[in-house]
Amino acid sequence: MAFSKSHRNKFQFKMKKLFIATALAATMLATGVIYAQREAGDKPIVPRAVSVRGPLLDVERSLVALFENAAPSVAYITTENLVQQGFFGTGVAQGAGSGFVWDMQGHVVTNFHVIQNAQKVTVQLDAGKEPVPATFVGGSPEYDLAVVKLAQIPAGLKPIPLGTSRDLKIGQSVIAIGNPFGLSRTLTAGIISALDRYLPTQEFAEIAGAIQTDAAINPGNSGGPLLDSAGRLIGVNSAIRSSSGSSSGVGFSIPVDLVNRIVPQLIARGYAASPGIGIIPFDPIVVARNGIKGVVIDRVRARSPAAEVGLKPLLRRTGELGDVIIAVNGHNVESLSTFVAELDRVGIGNTAEITVQREGKTRKERLRVIDTNQK
């Protein structure tokens, strides 16, 4: 149906009115935006004023100074291990941990489990900044300690100051510096929670006299230093006790007096002395299953201290126990690991008094502690 001329004129007029109204609304909106912008521009945006604070507290200044002094001695250690992948292939597994500079010759101390089986070790320090290749010098799985040596010694190398662990007190302030979860140069603070703990290091081995602390220790802190409030090394952080694998406020450190005895041996000959009396113990798992507390002797080495005092081994043919070691210097021995730890307390070359039991009778023998690793 066609529109008449009058209808077309009316339609065009309505469209013109709609166009004019739309244009007017758009103009008013734009004018309002411009006006709002001008209004905002008249009020400059200014950040709030910073409150002035006084000087740091004494304890804060001490921690800052301690960290700044000790951090250059702390190492970030990375490793590469070849691992089996499938039946025929191999791959590279990377690991990380902490350590610290021991001397000006470029020796760096860490945990044995940090560099165990590593084909490649690199060490990063503040001195030199870039990671430096390192070679394995020596290690002791029994004490969970190892030493690597820097391939190039950077200028400004700074050995960590040494303290003592024999005079530590529960409640004493401590700090840990390390690289938890790969986050370098991390400081945590706490106290000594307990002393004289037993720290398992490998199968049938424990460290006596370990330090327990509530300073946060997480994966990656292994091998890093535990320091006293004077910034001296008092322990090597080694383990945490946690079901989740993260810090639960129960961390353990190898005491520095032990570290200062073992590390020079690792540097000089690549291994550490292991205390013994010349016996080969019977499988401790079998012993424990049979409800026996103590160390059952499987064999006695000829011309050893144990042979000299007449210790008797198990008679396999009849199943007769022989002598069972139940104490060292008055400290009860319930397993092989505690026996070795107690001998370590005595020290190689010193005399130990052992208590043995045979056929319900108890007696004591004095004998010399020897190095069973001596080549």
GIZINOR-V166049 format. One record per run of one state. SS is the DSSP state (2 for helix, 1 for strand, 0 for the rest). FROM is the first residue (numbers start at 0). TO is the last residue. Records with the same first field share a line. If there is no record, write none. Layout:
SS: FROM-TO  FROM-TO
This chain:
0: 0-3  41-56  85-87  101-105  110-110  115-118  124-130  140-143  150-160  162-171  178-178  182-184  202-203  213-223  228-231  240-249  269-273  276-277  281-282  289-293  300-303  308-313  315-318  320-322  328-329  332-334  346-349  358-359  368-368  371-374
2: 4-40  57-72  111-114  179-181  255-268  283-288  304-307  335-345
1: 73-84  88-100  106-109  119-123  131-139  144-149  161-161  172-177  185-201  204-212  224-227  232-239  250-254  274-275  278-280  294-299  314-314  319-319  323-327  330-331  350-357  360-367  369-370
